Amino acid sequence: MRLKSAIWVSAYLRRCQVEGVPVVLRHRGAEEAGAIFIKIDRLDGTADLYGPAPQASFDEDHPIERAFAPVLRERPAASLTVEEKLSRELKFDPDAWIVEVEDRAGRHFLDRVVD
C-alpha cells in the first residue's frame, strides 16, 4: 500500500528541516493521493521542478515507492518558467501538492529521481 500524499509530504518537510534547508508547503492537495510537485529554488533566479514519474518508470522490485522525474527539460530553468508550469498544473489538477525548497546547490532530498 502506498503512503498517503499527506504523510509523504509531512515526512519530506521534516527531512528538509533536519538537513537545515528552508522548505515550505505552498499548496495542500488531496490528502489521499494528490500529485506532489517539488520546486527547488536555487536563490539565483533559477529553479528545478520535480513531479510524479511516468508509470513506465516504476521499479517492479519496489512498486509502491514514489518516484519523481524532472518536469522541465531545462535544468535549472528560470523561476518564472517554473511558476508558469506550476500554475498550469494547479489549473489542471487542484488536488496537487506543491512543496518549495530553497537550496543554492539544488539538493532535492528525493529518494528516487528518474531522468
Secondary structure, DSSP 8 states (H G I E B T S, - for coil): ----HHHHHHHHHHHHHHTT--EEEEE---TTT--EEEEEE-SSSEEEEEEE--GGG--TTSTTS--EEESSSSSSEEHHHHHHHHHHHHHH-TT-EEEEEE-TT-----S-B--
